[in-house]
Amino acid sequence: MPEKELEIRFQEAVDIASQMTQSSLPQDVQLRLYAYYKQATFGTIEYNHSADFDLRNAFKTNAWMQISHLSIEEAKELYIQSINEINQGKK
């Protein structure tokens, strides 16, 4: 699939996700979406433990690290698929 088409589909999924409220999604789903998004937009995480590292950030970092083996393209596809599944479930 051409990269431009993937980018368009990814941006459409991001737009759909921006309409969702956090309270409408279970925390595990929020973490998975966060991880896919970060991997898709930044690539593999570079772990940097800082003194102000709180529990919430630890969960987010852990979720991202768990999928760090995915390519940017794979993460985009999984993000798109996850958003589409959530969106279909709401209809």
Buried (B, 14 or more C-beta within 10 A) or exposed (E): EEEEEBEEBBEEBBEBBEEBEEEEBEEEBBBBBBBBBBBBEEEBBEEEEEEEEEEEEEBBBEBBBBBBEBEBBBBBBBBBEBBBEBBEEEE
